[in-house]
Amino acid sequence: MKKRKYLMEVLIVTDSKGKVDNAKDKVIGEVKELVGKVTGNEELELKGKIQSSKSDLKARMNIGDKVHEIKEGAAERLNDIIDKKKDTTE
């Protein structure tokens, strides 16, 4: 049971980290875009737009949620295997 709880905590932390990383990319992209506009650096402005847009796309596609679902399913199957093995050895 402790292993199962640990796996679930890892999944939650991983999902939260993905959301934080996505928000960080959005902010950094917007800052790059703004700095590029202010300084007249079109390359930096474009990089910022791309980074910000990439973040928006990830959010719209719910990639983090899908990855979380896949990880949760894998953890559940792994726990079932561990439980079955434990039952046969007891």
C-alpha atoms as one frame of an Amber mdcrd trajectory, in Angstrom:
protein
   0.000   0.000   0.000   2.860   2.405   0.702   4.199   1.843  -2.821   0.814
   2.660  -4.313   0.525   5.870  -2.287   4.065   6.868  -3.299   3.323   6.261
  -6.994   0.197   8.410  -6.803   2.149  11.212  -5.111   4.776  11.043  -7.850
   2.053  11.320 -10.492   0.521  14.365  -8.815   3.883  16.117  -8.474   4.764
  15.329 -12.103   1.458  16.746 -13.341   1.853  19.902 -11.250   5.405  20.363
 -12.502   4.159  20.192 -16.099   1.590  22.898 -15.456   4.176  25.119 -13.764
   6.632  24.597 -16.618   3.956  25.489 -19.140   3.045  28.693 -17.288   6.746
  29.565 -16.990   7.222  29.113 -20.747   4.230  31.373 -21.409   5.599  34.172
 -19.222   9.144  33.865 -20.563   7.823  33.892 -24.121   5.805  37.036 -23.491
   8.812  38.745 -21.896  11.042  37.820 -24.843   8.428  39.150 -27.237   8.141
  42.427 -25.347  11.908  42.894 -25.039  12.261  42.141 -28.737   9.663  44.799
 -29.597  11.216  47.414 -27.317  14.762  46.805 -28.561  13.818  46.307 -32.199
  15.190  42.744 -32.120  12.819  40.934 -34.473  14.475  37.561 -33.894  13.947
  37.744 -30.117  10.388  38.960 -30.648   9.691  35.987 -32.927  11.254  33.520
 -30.481   9.045  34.932 -27.746   5.909  34.599 -29.875   6.800  31.007 -30.709
   7.484  30.088 -27.079   4.265  31.710 -25.888   2.209  30.116 -28.674   3.705
  26.703 -27.928   2.616  27.093 -24.325  -0.908  28.038 -25.409  -1.089  25.028
 -27.700  -0.012  22.654 -24.946  -2.663  24.091 -22.649  -5.400  23.768 -25.269
  -4.486  20.215 -26.118  -4.445  19.209 -22.449  -1.248  17.303 -23.055  -0.507
  17.307 -19.349  -3.872  15.725 -18.574  -3.386  13.023 -21.204   0.101  12.235
 -19.950  -1.265  12.119 -16.405  -3.975   9.652 -17.487  -1.419   7.420 -19.185
   0.889   7.500 -16.158  -2.009   6.806 -13.813  -3.092   3.811 -15.884   0.455
   2.472 -15.974   0.840   2.915 -12.222  -2.455   1.131 -11.625  -1.404  -1.813
 -13.805   1.975  -1.957 -12.082   0.303  -1.960  -8.678  -1.996  -4.798  -9.797
   1.020  -6.843 -10.903   2.795  -6.161  -7.607  -0.337  -7.098  -5.628  -0.785
 -10.358  -7.589   2.848 -11.287  -7.101   2.568 -10.481  -3.398  -0.573 -12.652
  -3.114   1.145 -15.640  -4.728   4.188 -15.391  -2.455   2.212 -15.141   0.771
